Amino acid sequence: MRVEQVGPYLWRIPPDAAPGMRVPGLVVADEPLMRQIRTDAALAQLANGATLPGIVRAALAMPDIHQGYGLPVGGVVATDVRSGVVSPGAIGFDINCGVRLLRTGLEASAVAPRVSALVEALYATVPTGVGGRGSVSLDARELGRVMADGAGWAVGRGHGTREDLEAIESAGAVPGADPEAVSRQAIERGVRQLGSLGSGNHFMEVQVVDEVYDEAVAARLGLHAGGVTLMIHTGSRGLGHQVCTDFLKTTGAALARYGISVPDRQLACAPIDSPEARAYLGAMRAAANFAFANRQVLAEAARHVFERVLGVTPAGLAMRVVYDVAHNIAKEEEHDVDGTRRRLLVHRKGATRSFPGQPVIVPGDMGRYSFVLVGTEAAMRETFGSTCHGAGRVMSRTAAVKAARGRRIVDELAQRGVVARAAGFQSLAEEMPEAYKDVREVVDVVHRFGISTRVARLKPIGVIKG
């Protein structure tokens, strides 16, 4: 793939680099990260994304980009709502796989002696693993309410407070959800999984703020050096996966009907004003709301574990949501394009919003650190208000398991000061630190490019995984 450097942190795939490209591809990266990016098919997938009908300005990639399904993870594509398409593969299977960060009033010195007990109690309380059954019992009718109301449904049933909703993207409920567009098979999966963490790269992590870069913003967010935080990374579980699976078939069958040709059927799509797209968007938003509710339920369960294990009152714990941000979602937004304000459908696959002043939560790997950033005006100009969502993989899960043979990852993490609990060897091996880019390098690029700026760094001290 032909790529030219057009700035210290920006690279361009010309629109004549691959057949059918309507706009260029733009990659936010420095030279070392670009060398890693070139090792898989991510750039070719980004060029494929640039062929989508109605795409505006460019197909974008964040520095955590790596090969995915259809569009690379770390990809951002904006299409005009009047002339463009929606592509389920450009959003992803784990719809609203997002991150919630909670701060506490506790200091690291007070929690450190009880970290092992805290991790064990979290693992015993929070359902994890592939197909794990959630902690909340639902029937199909009640699941419909979850998909309509999102985190607000959970708060209404005692899982947290209204104050939590003020610190969640879209207040924890994306408008336009249509539970009726969700298939029976997706519903059957969803009724069993609310209040579960899942597997893969999903986690719940106890952390300590070990560096503060912007004292004023950190104070506004309730963060200070030595303070204890909790990060939750999970999404819509099997429900969202099934929604994507269902509508990949639907949009794939609709390509010929609308005279659309794509270089990769993983990018199957339909015009935004078509019945197929309207149904998908309604189902996608319903799955996104399920994910917001899922993280709300998990956060409240974790609150109670902290209080019980550490022997503190709710007031003493003072656990509050810093922010909850979505990945793998499409949002209708207004952006300036060549001097004109246009209504766009912004697909963010493994990317996150970075609106001015908004907290941006960027998890790293379980052995190093994660970051809190804040969005900027530059992101609105350069990347449709988007930035990175994590570190980005450099090893497939299969390769990571192979590389971990003969090692005890749990002991290696302990040597780094991290207590880890997981279902088994493979869960930790797939997610070992070497499987990921160093998130510091990714964050450094988005900070220097100006699409989000550093606020604080968080060091893990305990983690549970599926």
N, C-alpha and C positions, 0 to 999 in steps of 0.2 A: 504494500500500500504506500503510495507516494504521500509524504508528509513534509511540510516546510515549516520551519520555525519563524514565527512572526513577532515574537516578543520574548522576554526572559522567561515568562511563564505561560506562553500561549503558542500552540501549534495548529496548523491548518491543513486539512485534507482538501485539495482543490476540487471543485464540483465536476471536473472532467477526469477525476482519478478512477472512477468506477461508473459503469453504465447506469443510467437512470437517475443519477444524483440531481436533485432540484436545487440544492443549496450546499455550501461547503460543510465540512465537519470541523469542529473546533475542540481542541483538547487542552485543558488547563493542567500543566505539568512542568517540571523542570527536566533537565537532561537526564539525571539518574533515574527518575521515575519513568521517563519516556523509554529508556532502554528496557525496563521491565515490561512496560505496556506493549512493546513490540513483540513480546515472546508468545503471545496467543492471538486469537482471532478477533480481539476486541475492536481494533481499528477497522477491520473489514465489516464488522457488525455495525459500527458507527456510520460507515459509508452507506450501508444498507438502510439504516434509519433515515438518512438524508433523501431517500427516494419516496418517502410517504407523501401521498397527495395532501396539499394544503399546508405543508410544513413551512415555517417562516424563519428567516434569518440564517439559522444553522442548526445542524445536529450537534449537540454539545456533550462533552464528557468531562467529568471531574477527575482529579488525580488518583482517586481510588478505583478507577475503571479497571475492569477485567471481564473476560469472556462470560457471557450469560446466555439466556434463551432469547433469541431474536435480537433485541437491543442489548448492548453490554451493560452489566451492572455498573452504575455510575453514569448512566446516560440520561440526557434530558432532551426531550423533543416537544416543541410547541406547534400545534396546528390551529389554523383559523377555524372558529366554531361554525362559520357559514360555509366554508369551502373545503374543510379538512376532514380527516378521519380520526377514529380512535382505534388503537391497536392494543389488545390485551397483552400480547407478548412484550410490548414496550412499557408495560406497567409491572408485570411480573406475577408469579404464582402466589407469593405470600403477600397478599394485599394488605397495605398498612402495616407492614413489618416495621414497627417504629420503636422509639426509645423514650422512656420516661426517666427523669432524674428527680430524686427527692433529697432534700437537705434535712438535716436534723440539728437539734441544739446540743448534740453530744460532741465531746472532744475525743480524738483518737486515743489518748492516754487512758480514758475511762473505758473504752470498748475493747482495746487490745487484749486484755486478759481473758475476755469472754468470746473472742472471735470464733474459736473452734465450736463452742456450744451454740453460738448464733448460727453458724453455717449448717450444723447438723439439724437444728430446729427448722430452719428455712427449708432444707431439703426434705424433712419429714412432713412439712406442711404444704408445700407447693408441689402440685402434681407435675411431673416432668416426663420426658421421653416420647418416642414416636407413638402417635395414637393415644397418648395419655388422656385418661378421663378427667374432666375438670372438676372443680370443687362445688360448682353451682348446678343444681338440677333444673332442667328446663323441659318444657314440652314445645311443640312446634309453634303454638300460638304465642307463648311467652318469648320464644326466640325471635319471632317477628317484631315484638316490641323492642327487644335488644337491638335488632338491626335498624330500627327506625330512630331510636333515641340515644344509642351509643352509651357513653360514660354516664350520661344523665340517668339512664335506666338503673345503672349500678348504684349511683348515689341515692336514688329514690328508694332503694331497697337496703339501705344501711351500709353500703360499701363506700365510705368516705363522706365528704362534705361538699356543699355547693362551692366552697372556696376552691376546691380542687379543679373544678371545671374552668375557672378563670385562667388557669395556667396550662390549658391543653389546646393544641391547634384545633381550630374550628369549634372551640368550646366542647370538644369531645363528641361532636355529631355533625357529619357532613350532610348538608341539605341535599334533597333530591334522592334519597335512598328509596329503593322500591323492593321491599321484601318479597313481593309477589313474583319478581323476576328471578328469584333464587330457586334453583332446581331442588327437587325432592331429595336427591342424593346429597347435595350440599347441606340441606337442612338436617338430614340424618347424621351427618358428620358434626354439624355445629351444636346440636342439642347435647352432645356428650362432652364438649371441650371448653366451655366457658370457665375461666379460672384455672387455666393450665399453661405451662411455660413452653412445652414442646421440646424439640431437639435441635440438632444442627448448631447454628451459631447463636441460638437463643440462650439467654442467661439472666441470672439475677446476681448482682455483684455489690458487695459492701466495699466502700472506698473511703479514702482520706484525701482531702484537698491538700496537695503537697506543694503547689506553686500557684501564685496569683499574679497575673500579668496586668490586669486592669482593676485597681482597687475600687473605683467608683461603681463600675458595672457589677463586680462581684458582690459588693455590699448590697446593691439593689436586688440581686438575686438571692441574697441570704447566704452567700458563700464566704468562708474565710479560711486561712491557712490552719490546718490541724482539725478542721471540722469533718464530721463523718457524713457521708452521703450514701444513697442507695440507687443503683441504676438497674432498670428492667428493660430487657430487649426481647420482644416477642410480637406476634402479629395475629392474624385472623385464623391461624391454625388450618385444619382440614377444610373448613368452610370456604375460606378464601382461595385455597388451592383448587377446590372443585369448581368454584365460580370461573376461575381462569381457564381451567380445562374445558368446561362446558362451552365457553364463548370463543375459545380458539377454534373449536369445531364449527360454531355458528358463523363466525366471521370468515373462516376458511371456505365454507360453502357459499358465502355471499360474494366472494371476490369476482367471479365471472358475471354475476348479476349486475354488478355496478361497474364492470369494465375496468377493474383495478388489477394491475400486475405488480407483484413485489418480488424482489430477487431471492427472498427466503420466506417460505410459508410460515415460519415461526413469527413473522411480522404480519400475519393475516389481519385485515382491518375492515372497517365499514364506515361510510360517511356518517358524520356526527348526527345528522338529522334523519338517519335511517331508522327503521324499527329495530334492527339488530343492534345498532349502537346505543339507542335509547334504553333498550333492555339491558345491555351490558353495563352501561353507566349506572343504571339504577341498582343492579346487583353488586357492582363494584363498590358503590357507596354504602350499600348495606353491609358488605363484608368489612369495609373500613370501620364502620360504626361498631361492629362486633369486636374488632381489634381494640378500639378505644375502651370499650366496656371490659374487655379481657384484662388490659393493663390496669384499669381501675380496680377490679376485683383483686388482682394480685398485689397491688400496692397496699390495699387495706389489710389483706392477710399478713403482709410483711410488717405493717405497723404493729399488729397485735403480737407477732413473734418478738419483735424488738422489745416491746413493753414487758412481755413475760420473761424473756431470757435475761434481760438487763435489769429487771426490777425497777422500771421507771414508770411514771404516770404519763398519760398523753401530753400533759403540759410540759413535763420534763423532757419527753422525747422531742416534742416540737417538730414533728416530721411534716414537711410541706412540699408540695410539688413545685419544683423549679420550672420545669416545662416538660411537655410531652409532644414529640414531633413525629410526623409520619414519613415513611419511605414507601416506595412501591404504590404510588397513587397518582391519579390524574385530577387536577383541579382547574375549574374555569376561573380565569384571572384576566385582568386588563393589564396590558403592557404596551410601551411605546415601541413601535417597529418602524424604522426609517422616518421618524417624525410624526407618525400617526398612531393614535391610541386605538388598539384593537383588542377584541375579546378573543382569548386564546384558550385552548385546552392544553395545559402543560402536563406532559407525562414525565414523572420523575421516577426512574427505576434505579434503586440504590443511590438515590440522591435525596436531598432534603431542602425544604424551604429555607431561605436566608433573607427574610424581609428585614428592613431597617429596624434595629433595636430588638429584634426577636432572638431569644436564646437559641443556639444551635448546639445540639448534643452529639458529640462524635466519639463513639466507643472505639477503643483500640483492641488489643488482644488481652487475654486474661493474665498475662505475665508482666506487662509493662505499664501502660497508662491509657487514660481516656482524656478527652478535652471538652471544655465548655467554651463556645465561641458566641459571637453575636453577629446578626446580619447587618448588611450595609446598603447604602444607596448604590454603590458600585455594582452589587449583585443584580439590582434591578436593571441596570443598563447593560451588563455584560452577559448574564446567565439566566434571565427570566426569574430573578430572585431565588437562585438555587446555589447549593454548595455541596461539598462531599458529605457522605453519610457514615463513613468508617474508615478502616485502614485499607481494605481491599485484599483479596487473597492473592498469594503468589504460588500456592500449592493447591492442587485439587484435594478433595477429602481422601481419595484413594492413595495419592502420593504421600499425604501427611501420615496416614496410618502405616504405610510401608516404611517411611523414614523413622517412625517412632518405635519400631519393633526392637525389643530388647531393652527398652528404656522404661523408667517409671516417671511418667510425666507429673504425677501427683507429688512425688518427692522433689522433682526439679522446681515445681511451683513453690513448694514449701521453703526451698532454699532462697527463693526470691521474696519470701514473706507473705505468700498467698496460700490460704487454706482453701482447697478445692474439694468439691463433692460432686460426683457424677454417677450415672448408672453403670459405667464400666470403662474399660481401657479405651475402647474405640471412641467414645464420646469426647474424652480428653485429647486423644491423639489427633482426631480430625481438626481440633481447634487449638492445637499447641501454638505458642507464639511464633515459631518459625514459619507457620503456614500463612502468615499475614505480612504485609508491608509494615514498616515501622510507622505508626499513625502520626508520630511527630513530624516525619518528613511530608506526609500528606497535608497536615494542618499548616505546616510552615509555608507551603505553596499557596493555599487558599488565603492565608493571612497576608502574604507578600503581594499576591495578585489583588487583594482587597475585597474579595467577595464575602468574607467573614473574618472577624478578627478575634484573636485569642483573649480569653478572660481568665481561665483557670485550668490547671491540670489536676487530674484525679488519679490516685494510685490505688490499685486493687489490694485488698487485704483478705477478702474471702469471696468465693464464687460458687454458685451451684449451676449445673448444666444438666440437660436431659440425657 
